[in-house]
Amino acid sequence: MYKLNVKSHFSSAHKLVGYNGPCKNLHGHNWKVRIGILCEETDEIGLTIDFGLIKEDLNEIIEKFDHTLLNDLDYFQNCNPTSENIARFIFQELSLKIDGEGCRLSEVEICESENTSVVYFE
């Protein structure tokens, strides 16, 4: 079994509705994203899955978030754009592209600062 990690990032703003603290106000983050993919075996040349293809799929999803106010996006009309909900959204979207042929998305980690992160997995 192999575990591949791919990282990316995006910048965006959000505010947490119903939160009693400073994050209720509009503020921004330089979010970091790490995904983990589990693969059972390699192909005939020793690869599990092409890193380039994974990066394309991940960046296609997170470009929807980059330089936006997350609260304005359709997905966050019924939930706060928390790190937890961002991680779940990326997981749900990306697993549709990656899962299959001996590989599956195992986790999505979102860091909103150098000291805090959340990992979503199923």
C-alpha angles and dihedrals in degrees: 000000000000130000117206122196125200125182133201138152146213138187123228145140131240144161128212112235114215093015117131102215143059093297089071085078123078110271139149141232139195094228121205120206127199123180127194122208124190117211126183101210147348129257125244092285095046101262127127099191131340112265089210092059092047091051091050092051093046095046092048088060100042094045085075087066101040115113094353138117098249093207088066095058118102094239092058097049090095100032138036117263092242123155087254094055093043090053092049092049093051091046093051094047097042096045088062089061101038109033114100142053094062096313132094136175107254104179148352120212121197121194117193092177139009090265105041136058143152128213121209120197139154 
